[in-house]
Amino acid sequence: MVLSFDSSAPKPKFNSSAKLCEIEYKNGFVIAYSNQCPFCEDYVSQIKEEAILKGIPLKIIKYKSAEEAQKSPVVSTTYSIFKNGEFITHSILTVDKFMKLLE
């Protein structure tokens, strides 16, 4: 649903990549995030440290520009977690909640 102020303006739409909700990286976890939330950076670094200690495969993707975020495989670019290529959640997780994904 869109309220357009200019009838000649193009209608907004999501990129086709955001409709798939999956990524090419199929080995372990991927956290993709931006600094839209001031807490993301800290939570991601804590999870990264724990993943290294436990030998959990983890790739971090940080969106640094609008162009990068627009190419995201999901609609929400604040924070997303993928497991073996499939979208899991957009909720910002603590280390403890991340570790529960392993159970």
WOWOTA-V492107 format. One record per residue. PHI is phi in degrees with one decimal (none if undefined). PSI is psi as a letter, one per 30 degrees, with the letter a starting at -180 (NA if undefined). D_LAST is the distance of its C-alpha to the last C-alpha in whole Angstrom. Layout:
phi->(PHI;PHI)
psi->(PSI;PSI)
d_last->(D_LAST;D_LAST)
This chain:
phi->(none;-134.2;-102.4;-95.2;-92.8;-136.1;-64.4;-89.9;-72.4;-67.4;-74.1;-68.2;-153.6;-85.5;-63.5;-61.8;-63.1;-73.3;-84.7;-80.8;56.4;-147.2;-128.0;-74.1;-69.4;-107.9;-110.8;90.7;-106.2;-130.9;-113.4;-113.8;-153.8;-134.1;-92.5;-62.1;-108.7;-67.9;-91.8;-56.1;-55.2;-67.6;-63.5;-64.4;-66.1;-65.2;-65.3;-60.6;-59.4;-65.6;-63.2;-63.2;-60.6;-94.6;70.8;-88.8;-63.9;-144.3;-116.5;-111.0;-122.7;-111.9;-80.1;-106.3;-144.9;-62.5;-62.9;-63.8;-63.5;-68.0;-92.7;-61.3;-80.0;-137.7;-72.8;-82.3;-105.4;-70.2;-168.1;-144.3;-120.1;-121.0;-125.7;50.6;91.5;-104.4;-64.0;-107.7;-161.0;-109.7;-74.1;-75.1;-101.4;-80.2;-59.6;-60.5;-68.1;-62.8;-63.3;-67.0;-66.7;-81.5;-73.2)
psi->(k;k;j;k;f;j;f;f;k;k;k;l;l;k;l;e;e;f;f;e;h;l;l;e;j;g;j;b;l;k;k;k;l;l;g;e;k;f;f;e;e;e;e;e;e;e;e;e;e;e;e;e;e;f;h;k;k;k;k;k;k;k;j;f;l;e;e;e;e;f;g;k;g;l;e;j;g;e;k;k;k;k;k;h;f;k;k;e;l;g;k;j;k;l;e;e;e;e;f;f;f;f;NA)
d_last->(39;41;44;46;49;51;51;52;48;46;43;39;37;33;33;32;29;28;28;25;22;21;22;23;21;18;17;14;14;17;18;21;23;27;29;29;27;28;25;23;25;23;20;20;21;19;16;18;19;15;14;18;17;14;15;13;15;16;19;21;24;26;29;32;34;35;35;32;30;32;31;27;25;24;27;25;26;25;21;19;16;15;13;15;18;17;17;14;16;19;18;18;15;15;13;11;11;10;7;5;6;4;0)
